[in-house]
Amino acid sequence: MNIPKNSITFLVAGIIALTIASVARAAEKEGATSHANKAVQFSQQGAFDQAIQEFTLAIEASPKDVRLYRDRGGVYLTTRRFAEAVTDFSKAIELAPTDYAGYSLRGAAQSELLQLDLAMTDLNKALELKANDPQTLERRGLVFYRQKNYKAALDDYNNALGQNATSTLGLSRRADAYVALNQFDKALPDLEAMIKLKPDDGAAQDRLNYVRQRIAAANAPRPSAVAAAPVSTPTPAPEPMDPRMKIGIGAGALLVLIIIIIMIVRKKSRGY
């Protein structure tokens, strides 16, 4: 079978083009992986600005890799750059709309921005895609807590801790919900467990001390009866004076007056 030379030429050109594209994609992927690995190392060292730069270079090399947006968004979330985190997680959702992680992470960022209704919608969606995910439950529990729906928050925290009893974040947040409900005796074991897991956490120790003080105050013995106020004894009214005594006193006073008058008269008669 004779194949036209032009067809052979086009075929060879197509193969070469596919090979070049494949090599280019492989190079891009290799470059993205290299930058992503450096970004992870910087994140572990706490060098978050450098980590963001490396993740950005990785995204430029592989702009459709959903993991890179989630990872860079995670660094934004850690550094409290919540608006940037929402943008990255939204891109991750666009690239992988059936992956629960993007919704869960975006819900966490929206919660920190106090966009509680949006956060609840995302976290519910994440739980539809992956039911009872512990991290998502903790995040939704925090949204319920911020909405002052403490009982619903406790339900999510209990579910999450039932799967991961050593989650310090879950223990901390459940203790907060118990304190909000004035259930200090239930907050106590959560905080004690948290201190065992993180003995250098000064803030947790302060919260534990506060809860212990509240429990001690509630259990302090109360006086059995209120002491009666002292009753003042009224001063008795003086007894009425005997009439004979009144007459005697009056006569004595009159006698003294007469004597004084006589003495004055005598002095005048004598001229001095």
TAQUITA-V958184 format. One record per pair of residues at least 4 apart in sequence whose C-alpha atoms are under 6 Angstrom apart, sorted by the first residue. I is the first residue (numbers start at 1). J is the second residue. Records with the same first field share a line. If there is no record, write none. Layout:
I = J / J
This chain:
25 = 29
26 = 30
28 = 61
32 = 36 / 58 / 61 / 62
35 = 54 / 58
36 = 55 / 58
39 = 51 / 54 / 55
42 = 47 / 51
43 = 47 / 48 / 51
55 = 72
59 = 63
66 = 92
69 = 73 / 88 / 92
70 = 89
73 = 85 / 88
76 = 81 / 85
77 = 81 / 82 / 85
82 = 109
86 = 90 / 106
89 = 102 / 106
92 = 102
93 = 97 / 102
100 = 126 / 129
103 = 107 / 122 / 126
104 = 123 / 126 / 136
107 = 119 / 122 / 123
108 = 139
110 = 115 / 119
111 = 115 / 116 / 119
120 = 124
127 = 131
134 = 160
137 = 141 / 156 / 160
138 = 157
141 = 153 / 156
144 = 149 / 153
145 = 149 / 150 / 153
150 = 177
154 = 158
157 = 161 / 174
158 = 162
161 = 165
168 = 172 / 194
171 = 190
175 = 187 / 190
178 = 183 / 187
179 = 183 / 184
184 = 211
191 = 208
195 = 199
216 = 220
267 = 272
268 = 272
